[in-house]
Amino acid sequence: MKNNILVNKSVLLTGGTGSFGRYFVKYIIDNKIKVKKLIIFSRDELKQFEMNSLYSTRKYKFMRYFLGDVRDSERISFACRGVDIVLHAAALKQVPAAEYNPFEYVSTNIIGAQNLISACLKNSTIKNVITLSTDKAVSAINLYGATKLCSDKIFIAANNIIGNRDIKFSIVRYGNVFGSRGSIVDYLIKNKNSKTVSVTDVNMTRFNITLDEAVKFVILACNNNFGGEIFVPKIPSYRILDLIKSINPKAKIQTVGIRPGEKLHEEMISINDSSYTRDAGKYYIILPSIIFNNRDKIFKRINLKKVKKDFIYSSETNPHFLSVNEIKKIFNLFF
């Protein structure tokens, strides 16, 4: 990627020991992107130890490991010192767990988001903040999606309180990451030799993105954002039955019913967002609906085609569905 904004910058990655964080570090190293410093911020000391064993600070001089929780405002503020760019990937994500432990998700996904924003505004070196969102924040019906929707709103509104600061807050929203921990792909891989596979509903569809695509898209957003917008990639969907056929084709399917807070299909752009959505070719941009200082500048500079008034970007009506063979190719590429 030419003119990469990360070059010679100090980058803070919250939730850095998660699936995205681990691949992000791998991508930086494999592509020899010369960051000044890459700070892995997370609360799990074992995962940091394991990650440091793989990407040691001795071998990779730019690597840093910072133990902390986004719930701790003082700790996250301290971690932001001297940082240029913040990538916010820290979140609690499991949908069923959120329904039974709601305030834990509120504390991390909402209060943690506000703590990070406050920390970024206190540290004058930070110029760019990208937070990772999810399709479950659109027309949210579960607690996890609701907390991420709140987080999105907080990050967009942060652009209204920056004053004269040269800082921007933007969002990247995408669907299921292929093979990430706790995903349906992760479950099928662990049970690929089982005679029976349990699914919630055979008609289910999901958006799909690989970790490689997710990392590249976040960097793209970081290179092109103005502040206040939501970046949405154009990615394929898959049918749950095709996913099963690609990984464990001989398995019998046992339908167990929709779990608490689960959707049959996902959306990344709702009909209510359509009037603010622009088509940027390989991705969509949802412009901010609220008025803040640089919103008009954003609208003028992003001279892109508007989508139709009743546009919806849904995993069910997506024009691009992965075939069984295409899913197999993705599986063989990464596993």
SETORKOL-734401 format. One record per residue (C-alpha): x, y, z; residue number from 1. Coordinates in Angstrom, 1 decimal, always signed. Each point is the difference from the previous one (the first is absolute). Layout:
SITE;X;Y;Z;NUM
...
***
This chain:
SITE;+0.0;+0.0;+0.0;1
SITE;+1.6;+3.3;-1.2;2
SITE;+0.3;+3.0;+2.3;3
SITE;-0.9;-2.0;+3.0;4
SITE;-1.0;+2.3;+2.8;5
SITE;+1.5;-2.4;+2.6;6
SITE;+3.6;+0.5;-1.2;7
SITE;+2.1;+1.6;+2.7;8
SITE;-3.0;+0.4;+2.3;9
SITE;-0.6;-1.3;+3.6;10
SITE;-3.1;-2.1;-0.1;11
SITE;-2.1;-1.2;+2.9;12
SITE;-2.1;-3.1;-0.6;13
SITE;-2.6;-0.7;+2.7;14
SITE;-1.1;-3.6;+0.3;15
SITE;+3.3;-0.7;-1.7;16
SITE;+0.2;-3.7;+1.0;17
SITE;-3.3;-0.9;-1.7;18
SITE;-0.4;-1.5;-3.5;19
SITE;+0.2;+3.4;-1.7;20
SITE;+2.9;+1.1;+2.0;21
SITE;+2.1;-3.1;-0.5;22
SITE;-0.5;+0.2;-3.8;23
SITE;+0.6;+3.7;+0.0;24
SITE;+3.4;-0.5;+1.5;25
SITE;+0.8;-2.8;-2.5;26
SITE;-1.1;+2.2;-2.8;27
SITE;+2.3;+2.9;+1.1;28
SITE;+3.0;-2.4;+0.3;29
SITE;-0.7;-2.0;-3.2;30
SITE;-0.4;+3.2;-2.1;31
SITE;+3.0;+1.7;+1.7;32
SITE;-2.1;+3.1;+0.9;33
SITE;+2.4;+2.2;+2.0;34
SITE;-2.1;+1.1;+2.9;35
SITE;+1.8;+2.0;+2.7;36
SITE;-1.7;-1.8;+2.8;37
SITE;-2.8;-2.6;+0.3;38
SITE;-1.6;-0.2;+3.4;39
SITE;-2.1;-3.0;+0.8;40
SITE;-2.5;+0.9;+2.7;41
SITE;-2.0;-2.8;+1.5;42
SITE;-1.0;-1.4;+3.4;43
SITE;+1.0;-3.6;-0.4;44
SITE;+3.6;-0.6;+1.2;45
SITE;+0.2;-3.5;-1.3;46
SITE;-0.9;+1.0;-3.5;47
SITE;+2.5;+2.8;+0.1;48
SITE;+2.6;-2.4;+1.2;49
SITE;-0.8;-2.4;-2.9;50
SITE;+0.0;+2.9;-2.5;51
SITE;+3.3;+1.3;+1.3;52
SITE;+1.4;-3.5;-0.5;53
SITE;-1.0;+0.2;-3.6;54
SITE;+0.7;+3.7;-0.7;55
SITE;+2.6;+0.8;+2.7;56
SITE;+1.1;+3.5;+0.8;57
SITE;+3.6;-1.2;-0.3;58
SITE;-0.4;-1.0;-3.6;59
SITE;-2.5;+2.6;-1.0;60
SITE;+1.2;+3.3;+1.6;61
SITE;-3.2;+1.9;-0.8;62
SITE;-2.3;-2.4;+2.0;63
SITE;-1.3;+0.9;+3.4;64
SITE;-2.3;-1.9;+2.4;65
SITE;-2.2;+2.0;+2.3;66
SITE;-2.2;-1.8;+2.5;67
SITE;-3.3;+1.8;+0.8;68
SITE;-3.7;+0.2;-0.5;69
SITE;-2.0;+2.7;-1.9;70
SITE;-2.3;+0.1;+3.1;71
SITE;+2.9;+1.6;+1.9;72
SITE;+0.1;+3.6;-1.2;73
SITE;+3.3;+0.9;+1.6;74
SITE;+1.7;-3.0;-1.5;75
SITE;-1.2;+0.5;-3.5;76
SITE;+0.9;+3.7;+0.2;77
SITE;+3.5;-1.0;+1.1;78
SITE;+0.2;-2.4;-3.0;79
SITE;-0.9;+2.8;-2.4;80
SITE;+3.0;+2.1;+0.8;81
SITE;+2.1;+0.8;-3.0;82
SITE;-2.3;-1.9;-2.3;83
SITE;-0.9;+1.2;-3.5;84
SITE;-2.7;-2.5;-1.1;85
SITE;-2.4;-2.0;+2.0;86
SITE;-1.7;-3.2;-1.3;87
SITE;-2.8;-1.0;+2.4;88
SITE;-0.7;-3.8;-0.2;89
SITE;-0.7;-0.7;+3.7;90
SITE;-3.5;-1.3;+0.6;91
SITE;-2.1;-2.8;+1.5;92
SITE;-1.6;-1.7;-3.0;93
SITE;-1.8;-3.2;+0.8;94
SITE;-3.7;+0.6;-0.7;95
SITE;-1.6;-2.6;+2.4;96
SITE;+2.4;+1.0;+2.9;97
SITE;-1.1;+3.6;-0.4;98
SITE;-3.6;-0.9;+0.6;99
SITE;+0.8;-1.5;+3.4;100
SITE;+2.8;+2.4;+1.0;101
SITE;-1.3;+3.4;-1.4;102
SITE;+1.9;+2.4;+2.2;103
SITE;+3.3;-1.6;-0.6;104
SITE;-0.5;+0.8;-3.7;105
SITE;-1.1;+3.5;+0.8;106
SITE;+3.1;+0.5;+2.1;107
SITE;+2.4;-1.1;-2.7;108
SITE;-1.7;+1.0;-3.2;109
SITE;-1.6;+3.3;+1.0;110
SITE;+1.8;+1.3;+3.1;111
SITE;+3.3;-1.3;-1.4;112
SITE;-0.7;+1.8;-3.2;113
SITE;-0.6;+3.3;+1.8;114
SITE;+3.2;-0.5;+2.1;115
SITE;+2.0;-0.5;-3.2;116
SITE;-1.5;+3.1;-1.6;117
SITE;+0.8;+2.1;+3.1;118
SITE;+3.5;-1.4;+0.1;119
SITE;+0.6;+0.9;-3.7;120
SITE;-1.3;+3.6;+0.5;121
SITE;+2.4;+0.4;+3.0;122
SITE;+3.1;-1.1;-2.1;123
SITE;+0.8;+2.6;-2.5;124
SITE;+2.2;-2.3;-2.2;125
SITE;-3.0;-2.1;-1.1;126
SITE;-1.3;+0.9;-3.5;127
SITE;-2.1;-2.9;-1.1;128
SITE;-2.3;-2.5;+1.8;129
SITE;-1.6;-2.9;-1.8;130
SITE;-2.4;-2.2;+1.9;131
SITE;-1.2;-3.5;-1.2;132
SITE;-3.7;-0.5;+0.0;133
SITE;-2.3;-2.8;-1.2;134
SITE;-3.0;-0.8;-2.1;135
SITE;-1.9;-0.8;+3.2;136
SITE;+0.0;+3.7;+0.9;137
SITE;-2.5;+0.5;-2.9;138
SITE;-3.7;-0.3;+0.9;139
SITE;+1.4;-1.5;+3.2;140
SITE;-2.2;-2.7;+1.8;141
SITE;+2.6;-1.4;+2.4;142
SITE;+2.0;+1.6;+2.9;143
SITE;+3.3;-0.3;-1.8;144
SITE;-1.3;+1.8;-3.1;145
SITE;-1.6;+2.6;+2.2;146
SITE;+3.3;+0.8;+1.8;147
SITE;+1.9;+0.2;-3.3;148
SITE;-2.7;+2.3;-1.3;149
SITE;+0.5;+2.3;+3.0;150
SITE;+3.7;-0.2;-0.5;151
SITE;-0.3;+1.0;-3.6;152
SITE;-2.2;+3.0;+1.0;153
SITE;+2.6;+1.1;+2.6;154
SITE;+2.9;-0.2;-2.4;155
SITE;-1.9;+2.0;-2.7;156
SITE;-1.1;+2.6;+2.6;157
SITE;+3.6;+0.3;+1.2;158
SITE;+0.8;+2.0;-3.2;159
SITE;-2.3;+2.7;+1.5;160
SITE;+2.1;+0.6;+3.1;161
SITE;+3.5;+0.1;-1.5;162
SITE;+0.1;+3.8;+0.0;163
SITE;+3.1;+1.2;-1.9;164
SITE;+1.7;-3.4;+0.4;165
SITE;+1.3;-1.7;-3.2;166
SITE;-1.6;-3.3;+0.7;167
SITE;-2.6;-2.1;-1.7;168
SITE;-2.2;-3.0;+1.2;169
SITE;-1.4;-2.4;-2.6;170
SITE;-1.5;-3.5;-0.1;171
SITE;+0.6;-3.2;-2.0;172
SITE;-3.0;-2.4;-0.1;173
SITE;+0.2;-3.5;-1.4;174
SITE;-1.6;-3.4;+0.4;175
SITE;+1.1;-3.4;+1.3;176
SITE;+3.7;-0.5;-0.1;177
SITE;+0.8;-3.5;-1.5;178
SITE;+1.4;-2.3;+2.6;179
SITE;+0.2;+2.6;+2.9;180
SITE;-0.3;-1.4;+3.5;181
SITE;-3.5;-0.9;+0.9;182
SITE;-1.4;+0.3;-3.5;183
SITE;-2.0;-2.7;-1.8;184
SITE;+3.0;-0.8;-2.1;185
SITE;+2.1;-0.6;+3.1;186
SITE;-2.8;-2.3;+1.3;187
SITE;-0.1;-2.0;-3.2;188
SITE;+3.7;-0.3;-0.2;189
SITE;+0.1;-1.4;+3.5;190
SITE;-2.8;-2.5;-0.9;191
SITE;+1.1;-0.7;-3.6;192
SITE;+0.1;-3.8;+0.7;193
SITE;-3.3;-0.1;+1.9;194
SITE;-2.9;-2.0;-1.5;195
SITE;-2.5;+2.6;+1.2;196
SITE;+0.3;+3.8;-0.2;197
SITE;-2.4;+2.3;+1.9;198
SITE;-1.3;+3.2;-1.6;199
SITE;-2.5;+2.5;+1.1;200
SITE;-1.9;+0.4;-3.3;201
SITE;+0.8;-1.5;-3.4;202
SITE;-1.2;+3.2;-1.8;203
SITE;+2.6;+2.2;+1.7;204
SITE;+2.3;+2.2;-2.0;205
SITE;+3.0;+2.0;+1.1;206
SITE;+2.5;+2.6;-1.5;207
SITE;+3.5;-1.4;-0.3;208
SITE;+3.4;+1.7;+0.2;209
SITE;+3.4;-1.5;+0.6;210
SITE;+2.5;+1.4;+2.5;211
SITE;+2.3;+1.0;-2.8;212
SITE;-2.8;+2.0;-1.6;213
SITE;-1.1;+1.5;+3.3;214
SITE;+3.6;+1.3;+0.8;215
SITE;+0.4;+1.4;-3.5;216
SITE;-3.4;+1.7;+0.2;217
SITE;+0.8;+1.6;+3.4;218
SITE;+3.3;+1.4;-1.4;219
SITE;-1.9;+1.3;-3.0;220
SITE;-2.5;+1.8;+2.2;221
SITE;+2.9;+1.4;+2.1;222
SITE;+1.5;+1.4;-3.2;223
SITE;-3.2;+1.5;-1.4;224
SITE;-2.2;+1.1;+2.9;225
SITE;-1.1;+3.6;+0.8;226
SITE;-1.7;-0.7;+3.3;227
SITE;-3.6;-1.0;+0.8;228
SITE;-0.6;-2.4;-2.8;229
SITE;-0.5;-3.8;+0.1;230
SITE;+1.9;-2.1;-2.5;231
SITE;-1.9;-3.2;-1.2;232
SITE;+1.8;-2.4;-2.4;233
SITE;-1.7;-1.8;-2.8;234
SITE;+0.4;-3.6;+1.0;235
SITE;-1.8;-3.3;-0.9;236
SITE;-2.5;-1.9;+2.0;237
SITE;-0.3;-3.7;+0.6;238
SITE;-2.9;-2.3;+0.8;239
SITE;+0.5;-2.0;+3.1;240
SITE;-0.7;-3.3;-1.8;241
SITE;+2.7;+0.8;-2.6;242
SITE;+2.5;+0.7;+2.8;243
SITE;-0.7;-3.4;+1.6;244
SITE;+0.3;-1.8;-3.4;245
SITE;+3.4;+1.6;-0.5;246
SITE;+1.4;-1.1;+3.3;247
SITE;-1.9;-3.1;+1.1;248
SITE;-2.1;-1.2;-3.0;249
SITE;-0.9;-3.4;+1.5;250
SITE;-1.4;+1.4;+3.2;251
SITE;-3.6;-0.3;+0.9;252
SITE;-1.6;+3.3;+0.9;253
SITE;-1.8;+0.5;+3.3;254
SITE;-2.1;+3.2;+0.2;255
SITE;+0.0;+1.4;+3.6;256
SITE;-1.8;+3.3;-0.6;257
SITE;+1.0;+3.6;+0.1;258
SITE;+2.0;+1.0;+3.1;259
SITE;-0.8;+2.9;+2.2;260
SITE;+0.7;+3.2;-1.9;261
SITE;+0.9;-1.7;-3.3;262
SITE;-1.2;+1.1;-3.4;263
SITE;-0.9;-2.1;-3.0;264
SITE;+1.8;+2.5;-2.3;265
SITE;+2.3;+3.0;+0.6;266
SITE;+0.0;+3.5;-1.3;267
SITE;+3.0;+2.4;-0.4;268
SITE;-2.0;+2.9;-1.4;269
SITE;-3.7;+0.4;+1.0;270
SITE;-2.6;+1.8;-2.0;271
SITE;+0.2;+2.9;+2.5;272
SITE;+3.7;+0.5;-0.8;273
SITE;-0.6;+0.0;-3.8;274
SITE;-0.4;+3.8;-0.3;275
SITE;+3.5;+0.5;+1.5;276
SITE;+1.7;-2.9;-1.9;277
SITE;+2.4;+0.5;-2.9;278
SITE;+1.4;-2.5;-2.4;279
SITE;+3.8;+0.1;+0.0;280
SITE;+0.5;-2.9;-2.4;281
SITE;+1.4;-2.8;+2.0;282
SITE;-1.6;+1.3;+3.2;283
SITE;-2.8;+2.2;+1.3;284
SITE;+0.3;+3.0;+2.2;285
SITE;-2.8;+1.0;+2.5;286
SITE;+0.3;+3.7;+0.6;287
SITE;-0.9;+1.4;+3.4;288
SITE;-3.6;+1.0;+0.6;289
SITE;+0.7;+2.4;+2.9;290
SITE;+1.4;+3.5;-0.6;291
SITE;+3.5;+0.7;+1.2;292
SITE;+2.8;+2.4;-0.9;293
SITE;+1.5;-1.9;-3.0;294
SITE;-3.1;-1.8;-1.3;295
SITE;-0.7;+2.4;-2.8;296
SITE;+3.7;-0.3;-1.1;297
SITE;-0.4;-3.7;+0.0;298
SITE;-3.1;+0.1;-2.2;299
SITE;+1.7;+2.3;-2.5;300
SITE;+3.2;-1.9;-0.2;301
SITE;-1.6;-3.4;-0.3;302
SITE;-1.4;+0.5;-3.5;303
SITE;-1.4;-3.5;-0.5;304
SITE;-3.1;-1.6;-1.5;305
SITE;-3.0;-0.2;+2.4;306
SITE;-1.6;-3.4;+0.4;307
SITE;-3.8;-0.4;-0.6;308
SITE;-2.3;+1.4;+2.6;309
SITE;-1.3;-3.4;+1.1;310
SITE;+3.5;-1.7;-0.1;311
SITE;+0.7;-2.8;+2.4;312
SITE;+3.2;-1.9;+0.2;313
SITE;-1.0;-3.4;+1.4;314
SITE;+1.6;-3.4;+0.2;315
SITE;-3.2;-1.5;-1.4;316
SITE;-0.3;+2.2;-3.1;317
SITE;+3.7;+0.5;-0.6;318
SITE;+0.7;-0.5;-3.8;319
SITE;+3.2;-1.9;+0.8;320
SITE;-0.3;-3.4;+1.7;321
SITE;+2.9;-2.3;+0.5;322
SITE;-0.4;-3.4;-1.6;323
SITE;+1.1;-3.2;+1.8;324
SITE;+3.2;-0.2;-2.0;325
SITE;+0.8;+3.7;+0.7;326
SITE;-0.4;-0.6;+3.7;327
SITE;+2.3;-3.1;-0.3;328
SITE;+2.6;+2.2;-1.6;329
SITE;-0.1;+2.5;+2.9;330
SITE;+0.1;-2.8;+2.5;331
SITE;+3.0;-1.7;-1.7;332
SITE;+1.8;+3.4;-0.2;333
SITE;-0.2;+0.7;+3.7;334
SITE;-0.2;-3.4;+1.6;335
***
